[in-house]
């Protein structure tokens, strides 16, 4: 009766130098790409998610709120007057559109937090990624403040009125 198992090596025989060297070469070789749970892979994933979000923010919202002040609202009102429309209504519609954009930006920030959480596989977020997330929330807060200040200054006058 034949066996499918190879015979056991004799005691003390061990692996030959060629077999041991090949086994170590296979086991000791660095992987070609980082394994999904390695810190390198997580960092790459985090950077990819953050870069994608920052590109989205730059394309959709940052430029809109970048130079927002009472003069922009005044220009909207002036254009409405020239077109024979109600300037108050035109400014109201414009500001409501900006508020909707802030809400979309906030939703994108929440989606960013979820995506970052998925990338780290239940581990704590690295400090550098948490700092990027905080900076993103700070930019959103700054855009909101710019809108509030522009509306207040448009309706109640410039810095001299304060």
VENNOR-V886843 format. One record per residue. RES is the residue in three letters. SS is DSSP state (H for helix, E for strand, L for the rest). Layout:
BEGIN
res: [RES/RES]
ss: [SS/SS]
END
This chain:
BEGIN
res: [UNK/UNK/UNK/UNK/UNK/UNK/UNK/UNK/UNK/UNK/UNK/UNK/UNK/UNK/UNK/UNK/UNK/UNK/UNK/UNK/UNK/UNK/UNK/UNK/UNK/UNK/UNK/UNK/UNK/UNK/UNK/UNK/UNK/UNK/UNK/UNK/UNK/UNK/UNK/UNK/UNK/UNK/UNK/UNK/UNK/UNK/UNK/UNK/UNK/UNK/UNK/UNK/UNK/UNK/UNK/UNK/UNK/UNK/UNK/UNK/UNK/UNK/UNK/UNK/UNK/UNK/UNK/UNK/UNK/UNK/UNK/UNK/UNK/UNK/UNK/UNK/UNK/UNK/UNK/UNK/UNK/UNK/UNK/UNK/UNK/UNK/UNK/UNK/UNK/UNK/UNK/UNK/UNK/UNK/UNK/UNK/UNK/UNK/UNK/UNK/UNK/UNK/UNK/UNK/UNK/UNK/UNK/UNK/UNK/UNK/UNK/UNK/UNK/UNK/UNK/UNK/UNK/UNK/UNK/UNK/UNK/UNK/UNK/UNK/UNK/UNK/UNK/UNK/UNK/UNK/UNK/UNK/UNK/UNK/UNK/UNK/UNK/UNK/UNK/UNK/UNK/UNK/UNK/UNK/UNK/UNK/UNK/UNK/UNK/UNK/UNK/UNK/UNK/UNK/UNK/UNK/UNK/UNK/UNK/UNK/UNK/UNK]
ss: [L/L/L/L/L/L/L/L/L/L/L/L/L/L/L/L/H/H/H/H/H/H/H/H/H/H/H/H/L/L/L/L/L/L/L/L/L/L/H/H/H/H/H/H/H/H/H/H/H/H/H/H/H/H/H/H/H/H/H/H/H/H/H/H/H/H/L/L/L/H/H/H/H/H/H/H/H/H/H/H/H/H/L/L/L/L/H/H/H/H/H/H/H/H/H/H/H/H/H/H/H/H/H/H/H/H/H/H/H/H/H/H/H/H/H/H/H/H/H/L/L/L/L/L/L/L/H/H/H/H/H/H/H/H/H/H/H/H/H/H/H/H/H/H/H/H/H/H/H/H/H/H/H/H/H/H/L/L/H/H/H/L]
END
